[in-house]
Amino acid sequence: MGTTQGATATKNFYEAVEARRSIYVISNEQVVSDERIQEVVNHAVKHTPSSFNSQSARVVVLIGDKHKKLWSITTETLKAIVPADQFGSTQDKMNMFGAGYGTVLFFEDQEVVEGLQKQFPSYADNFPVWSNQSNGMLQYVIWTSLELEGFGATLQHYNPLIDDKVKAEWNIPSSWKLLAQMPFGKPVAPAGDKEFKPLEERVKFIK
């Protein structure tokens, strides 16, 4: 993976984990080159672990007008099911996401998952679970990597409502199951304060 400059290069793993937050107010100002974004995503997809090394994750990155098209599709889809007098807050969210620079779409290839189920039938029920867990790790790695590059991002889930339209718009293989959408852009407003529950209620350290 290519080197980064300035403050980004000095951040260690723990700082990166702490700095990753949900950033909702974003702009479409370019932070790094599109080639750098592709490099970051490629690195994450290549090196994030997956069960049985299945490498079942699939990613589509939408930039610029393609990104805006996604949130236009999502807006029109939601308009059909949300009462008009309640749509204001939904429209505000769509505007925030659409105002960003791009969106990462996360998929899992069901052909790979089903192939593992057939190959290892005793684990058949577990493979969809492990697939989602692996994809969750990938989402986190890309989210944190985008933060390191200076972007802000959130993780959204408008699937399965938009699945068919997304697949038709960008010729996505039918076996790819959409799991999440990650709009990203230059942060305009910081994340709010975050409260933490006592760790002694969440962690057992046994020796």
Backbone torsions as a table, in degrees:
resi	resn	phi	psi	omega
1	MET	NA	140.8	-176.2
2	GLY	-66.2	158.8	-179.8
3	THR	-77.8	156.5	176.0
4	THR	-115.4	166.1	-173.7
5	GLN	-113.2	162.4	170.1
6	GLY	61.5	-139.5	-174.0
7	ALA	-62.5	-33.4	-179.2
8	THR	-57.6	-40.9	-176.0
9	ALA	-69.6	-21.9	-176.1
10	THR	-89.0	-11.8	-178.6
11	LYS	-71.8	133.1	174.3
12	ASN	-94.5	178.8	-175.1
13	PHE	-58.8	-44.1	-176.1
14	TYR	-66.8	-39.1	177.3
15	GLU	-64.6	-38.2	179.3
16	ALA	-65.8	-41.5	178.4
17	VAL	-62.1	-42.2	-178.8
18	GLU	-70.1	-35.3	-175.0
19	ALA	-76.3	-23.8	-178.7
20	ARG	-67.5	119.8	-179.9
21	ARG	-138.5	168.7	173.4
22	SER	-82.0	112.7	179.9
23	ILE	-110.6	112.4	-174.3
24	TYR	-91.9	-37.3	-175.7
25	VAL	-91.5	106.8	-173.7
26	ILE	-133.9	160.1	177.7
27	SER	-122.2	171.7	-179.4
28	ASN	-94.6	16.2	177.1
29	GLU	-67.5	134.5	-178.2
30	GLN	-71.9	129.0	-179.4
31	VAL	-99.8	-45.8	174.3
32	VAL	-135.7	172.5	-178.4
33	SER	-69.7	157.0	175.3
34	ASP	-61.6	-32.7	178.4
35	GLU	-64.5	-36.5	178.3
36	ARG	-68.1	-40.5	177.2
37	ILE	-59.7	-45.2	179.2
38	GLN	-62.0	-40.2	179.4
39	GLU	-62.3	-43.7	180.0
40	VAL	-62.9	-45.8	-179.3
41	VAL	-66.2	-44.5	179.2
42	ASN	-58.9	-42.7	180.0
43	HIS	-61.5	-43.6	-179.7
44	ALA	-65.0	-45.8	-178.7
45	VAL	-63.2	-38.6	-177.9
46	LYS	-69.4	-38.2	-167.7
47	HIS	-108.0	-7.7	176.2
48	THR	-74.0	131.5	-175.7
49	PRO	-69.5	156.0	175.8
50	SER	-142.6	153.7	-177.5
51	SER	-62.8	134.9	-179.1
52	PHE	56.9	22.9	-174.6
53	ASN	49.5	40.5	-174.7
54	SER	-70.7	-26.2	179.8
55	GLN	51.2	46.9	-175.3
56	SER	-85.3	-9.5	-179.1
57	ALA	-70.3	144.3	175.8
58	ARG	-132.8	142.6	-175.8
59	VAL	-133.7	138.2	171.9
60	VAL	-124.0	128.4	177.8
61	VAL	-108.3	121.7	179.5
62	LEU	-105.5	127.7	-177.1
63	ILE	-121.9	146.5	172.9
64	GLY	61.4	-125.5	-176.7
65	ASP	-62.6	-32.7	178.6
66	LYS	-66.2	-40.0	175.0
67	HIS	-60.5	-47.0	-180.0
68	LYS	-63.4	-35.7	178.3
69	LYS	-62.0	-39.7	178.4
70	LEU	-57.8	-46.5	-176.2
71	TRP	-77.1	-21.1	170.3
72	SER	-69.1	-43.6	176.0
73	ILE	-59.8	-44.9	-178.5
74	THR	-64.7	-41.2	179.0
75	THR	-61.3	-48.7	-179.1
76	GLU	-64.5	-35.6	178.3
77	THR	-65.0	-44.1	-178.7
78	LEU	-71.3	-31.8	178.0
79	LYS	-59.6	-30.2	-177.5
80	ALA	-74.2	-15.5	-175.6
81	ILE	-123.4	-16.1	179.7
82	VAL	-98.0	129.0	178.5
83	PRO	-55.1	140.5	-174.9
84	ALA	-56.6	-38.3	-177.5
85	ASP	-74.8	-5.0	178.5
86	GLN	-115.9	7.2	-171.5
87	PHE	-85.0	-10.7	-175.1
88	GLY	-56.8	-48.6	-178.4
89	SER	-67.9	-34.3	177.2
90	THR	-66.3	-42.3	178.1
91	GLN	-61.8	-38.7	178.0
92	ASP	-60.8	-41.8	178.0
93	LYS	-64.4	-44.4	-179.9
94	MET	-60.9	-39.1	178.8
95	ASN	-64.9	-40.2	179.0
96	MET	-63.2	-47.5	-178.2
97	PHE	-65.9	-43.6	-178.4
98	GLY	-66.6	-20.7	-179.0
99	ALA	-75.2	-7.9	-176.6
100	GLY	-77.8	-173.1	-177.0
101	TYR	-90.3	-33.4	-177.4
102	GLY	-165.6	176.4	176.8
103	THR	-139.9	136.6	172.8
104	VAL	-99.7	126.1	175.4
105	LEU	-101.1	130.0	-179.2
106	PHE	-108.5	129.2	-179.8
107	PHE	-128.4	162.2	166.6
108	GLU	-125.0	132.0	-179.6
109	ASP	-79.9	109.8	-175.9
110	GLN	-69.8	-22.1	175.5
111	GLU	-63.4	-39.2	178.4
112	VAL	-67.4	-45.4	-179.7
113	VAL	-62.0	-46.4	-179.5
114	GLU	-66.5	-33.5	176.5
115	GLY	-63.3	-40.3	177.1
116	LEU	-67.7	-36.3	177.9
117	GLN	-62.3	-38.7	178.5
118	LYS	-72.6	-37.1	-177.8
119	GLN	-73.5	-33.7	-178.5
120	PHE	-129.1	72.9	-173.0
121	PRO	-60.4	-27.2	-179.9
122	SER	-67.2	-20.0	178.3
123	TYR	-106.5	11.2	-169.7
124	ALA	-53.3	-43.3	-177.6
125	ASP	-68.8	-22.2	-175.5
126	ASN	-84.9	-26.7	-172.9
127	PHE	-61.1	-39.8	175.7
128	PRO	-63.4	-35.5	178.1
129	VAL	-66.8	-48.0	-180.0
130	TRP	-63.7	-35.2	177.8
131	SER	-60.6	-46.2	179.2
132	ASN	-65.4	-38.1	178.9
133	GLN	-63.7	-43.3	178.9
134	SER	-62.4	-41.2	179.8
135	ASN	-66.9	-35.9	176.5
136	GLY	-61.0	-39.3	176.4
137	MET	-63.2	-41.3	179.2
138	LEU	-63.4	-42.8	178.0
139	GLN	-57.9	-42.6	-178.9
140	TYR	-67.6	-42.0	-179.5
141	VAL	-63.2	-45.7	179.9
142	ILE	-66.1	-41.7	179.4
143	TRP	-58.5	-49.0	-179.2
144	THR	-66.6	-38.3	179.1
145	SER	-64.9	-41.2	177.4
146	LEU	-63.1	-38.1	177.2
147	GLU	-61.9	-42.3	179.2
148	LEU	-61.4	-30.3	-180.0
149	GLU	-82.1	-6.3	178.3
150	GLY	106.3	4.3	178.1
151	PHE	-90.1	161.3	167.2
152	GLY	-115.2	147.9	-175.8
153	ALA	-150.0	162.1	169.9
154	THR	-135.7	166.3	177.4
155	LEU	-112.8	123.9	-176.7
156	GLN	-120.4	159.2	-177.4
157	HIS	-140.2	81.9	176.0
158	TYR	-100.0	9.0	170.1
159	ASN	-81.6	149.2	3.7
160	PRO	-89.1	7.4	-174.6
161	LEU	-58.3	-36.5	-174.4
162	ILE	-101.5	1.0	-170.9
163	ASP	-54.4	-53.3	-173.7
164	ASP	-63.3	-41.6	-179.3
165	LYS	-67.8	-38.3	178.4
166	VAL	-64.7	-45.4	179.9
167	LYS	-62.4	-40.7	-179.7
168	ALA	-69.2	-39.3	-175.9
169	GLU	-66.9	-39.1	-174.2
170	TRP	-118.7	19.4	174.0
171	ASN	53.6	50.3	179.7
172	ILE	-81.9	133.1	178.9
173	PRO	-53.8	143.9	-176.1
174	SER	-64.5	-24.9	-178.3
175	SER	-79.5	-9.5	179.6
176	TRP	-82.6	120.4	179.9
177	LYS	-98.2	121.5	-179.3
178	LEU	-73.7	129.3	-178.3
179	LEU	-113.7	-32.5	-174.6
180	ALA	-164.1	161.3	177.5
181	GLN	-129.6	135.1	-177.5
182	MET	-124.6	90.9	174.4
183	PRO	-71.4	139.0	-179.5
184	PHE	-140.6	156.2	178.9
185	GLY	-175.1	-175.8	178.1
186	LYS	-71.3	128.3	-179.5
187	PRO	-61.3	133.0	176.4
188	VAL	-106.0	-35.7	177.2
189	ALA	-133.3	141.3	-177.9
190	PRO	-73.0	165.8	173.2
191	ALA	-68.8	153.5	178.7
192	GLY	-75.1	175.3	176.9
193	ASP	-62.9	148.6	-177.6
194	LYS	-124.1	128.0	178.2
195	GLU	-92.7	146.4	-178.8
196	PHE	-121.6	129.2	174.1
197	LYS	-70.5	152.5	-179.5
198	PRO	-56.3	131.6	-177.8
199	LEU	-64.1	-28.2	179.9
200	GLU	-66.0	-17.2	175.2
201	GLU	-87.5	-10.5	-172.4
202	ARG	-118.5	-16.4	-175.5
203	VAL	-129.6	133.5	170.5
204	LYS	-112.9	121.3	179.0
205	PHE	-108.6	110.1	-171.5
206	ILE	-115.9	130.8	177.6
207	LYS	-144.1	NA	NA
